[in-house]
């Protein structure tokens, strides 16, 4: 009898240990209370080359990032969008999108970038069966949801964290491995009467 009871107790403990998942990490919070992914990268690449690479990366990423503006000659701003997917067994569909800002600042021998201002916009089906944004106003991702949406909201935060880390890794690889780029010089056009 002791053997059976100890075996059942051991089986319950193993079941409890397996049921616990490791805690999923989410983005840290900045001094304003917003989620942020921030990184400073030291490099030996000159400032001009870093600037050309950063602008090139932001302009090439049409689907992920849209280049907004340059603040001075060393700071660049882009906006991005993440599609959050909800998967049940085999079938998956988009449940919303997260809009964010991507900023890069460049100095001699180093650069820093950060992703911030994450806003979630839920999707709903339209009359044609397509998933479209239900509103144009986003809910900040750092807001605490109600009890009913808590697990779903945590999943949105985890997916956003994973995407931010992937985007940061891609950006660092692009900035480090790109061959030195020389800015193309503009050809001077000379207007003549002969053609």
URDA-V708517 format. One record per backbone hydrogen bond with DSSP energy under -0.5 kcal/mol. CO is the residue of the C=O (numbers start at 1). NH is the residue of the N-H. E is the energy in kcal/mol with one decimal. If there is no record, write none. Layout:
# URDA-V708517
co=CO nh=NH e=E
co=CO nh=NH e=E
This chain:
# URDA-V708517
co=1 nh=5 e=-2.3
co=2 nh=6 e=-2.6
co=3 nh=7 e=-2.2
co=4 nh=8 e=-2.3
co=5 nh=9 e=-2.2
co=6 nh=10 e=-2.4
co=7 nh=11 e=-2.3
co=8 nh=12 e=-2.2
co=9 nh=13 e=-2.1
co=10 nh=14 e=-2.2
co=11 nh=15 e=-2.1
co=12 nh=16 e=-2.3
co=13 nh=17 e=-2.2
co=14 nh=18 e=-2.0
co=15 nh=19 e=-1.6
co=16 nh=20 e=-0.9
co=28 nh=36 e=-2.3
co=30 nh=33 e=-1.6
co=34 nh=30 e=-2.8
co=35 nh=117 e=-0.6
co=36 nh=28 e=-0.6
co=36 nh=38 e=-0.5
co=37 nh=115 e=-2.1
co=39 nh=113 e=-2.2
co=41 nh=111 e=-2.2
co=45 nh=109 e=-0.9
co=46 nh=50 e=-2.2
co=47 nh=51 e=-2.4
co=48 nh=52 e=-2.1
co=49 nh=53 e=-2.3
co=50 nh=54 e=-2.7
co=51 nh=55 e=-2.2
co=52 nh=56 e=-2.3
co=53 nh=57 e=-2.6
co=54 nh=58 e=-2.4
co=55 nh=59 e=-2.2
co=56 nh=60 e=-1.7
co=57 nh=61 e=-1.5
co=60 nh=62 e=-2.0
co=61 nh=65 e=-2.3
co=64 nh=81 e=-1.3
co=65 nh=67 e=-0.5
co=66 nh=79 e=-2.4
co=69 nh=77 e=-2.8
co=70 nh=72 e=-0.9
co=71 nh=74 e=-0.6
co=71 nh=75 e=-0.8
co=74 nh=106 e=-2.2
co=75 nh=71 e=-3.0
co=76 nh=104 e=-2.5
co=77 nh=68 e=-2.4
co=77 nh=69 e=-1.3
co=78 nh=102 e=-3.4
co=79 nh=66 e=-3.1
co=80 nh=100 e=-2.0
co=82 nh=84 e=-0.6
co=82 nh=98 e=-2.8
co=83 nh=85 e=-0.6
co=84 nh=95 e=-2.8
co=84 nh=96 e=-1.2
co=85 nh=87 e=-0.5
co=86 nh=93 e=-2.4
co=87 nh=89 e=-0.5
co=88 nh=90 e=-0.6
co=88 nh=91 e=-1.3
co=91 nh=88 e=-2.9
co=93 nh=86 e=-3.1
co=95 nh=123 e=-2.0
co=96 nh=84 e=-2.8
co=97 nh=99 e=-0.5
co=97 nh=121 e=-3.1
co=98 nh=82 e=-2.4
co=99 nh=119 e=-2.4
co=100 nh=80 e=-2.8
co=101 nh=116 e=-2.2
co=102 nh=78 e=-2.7
co=103 nh=114 e=-2.1
co=104 nh=76 e=-2.8
co=105 nh=112 e=-2.6
co=107 nh=110 e=-1.2
co=109 nh=43 e=-3.1
co=110 nh=107 e=-2.7
co=111 nh=41 e=-3.2
co=112 nh=105 e=-2.8
co=113 nh=39 e=-2.2
co=114 nh=103 e=-2.6
co=115 nh=37 e=-2.2
co=116 nh=101 e=-3.0
co=118 nh=141 e=-2.3
co=119 nh=99 e=-2.8
co=120 nh=139 e=-2.8
co=121 nh=97 e=-2.4
co=122 nh=134 e=-2.7
co=122 nh=135 e=-0.5
co=124 nh=132 e=-2.8
co=126 nh=129 e=-1.7
co=130 nh=126 e=-2.6
co=130 nh=132 e=-0.6
co=132 nh=124 e=-2.6
co=136 nh=138 e=-0.6
co=138 nh=140 e=-0.5
co=139 nh=120 e=-3.4
co=140 nh=143 e=-1.5
co=147 nh=150 e=-0.6
co=149 nh=153 e=-2.8
co=150 nh=154 e=-2.2
co=151 nh=155 e=-1.7
co=152 nh=156 e=-1.8
co=153 nh=157 e=-2.0
co=154 nh=158 e=-2.4
co=155 nh=159 e=-2.6
co=156 nh=160 e=-2.2
co=157 nh=161 e=-2.2
co=158 nh=162 e=-2.4
co=159 nh=163 e=-2.2
co=160 nh=164 e=-2.5
co=161 nh=165 e=-2.2
co=162 nh=166 e=-2.1
co=163 nh=167 e=-2.8
co=164 nh=168 e=-2.2
co=165 nh=169 e=-2.1
co=166 nh=170 e=-2.3
co=167 nh=171 e=-2.4
co=168 nh=172 e=-2.5
co=169 nh=173 e=-2.2
co=170 nh=174 e=-2.3
co=171 nh=175 e=-2.5
co=172 nh=176 e=-1.9
co=173 nh=177 e=-2.7
co=174 nh=178 e=-1.1
co=181 nh=183 e=-0.5
co=189 nh=191 e=-0.6
co=190 nh=192 e=-0.6
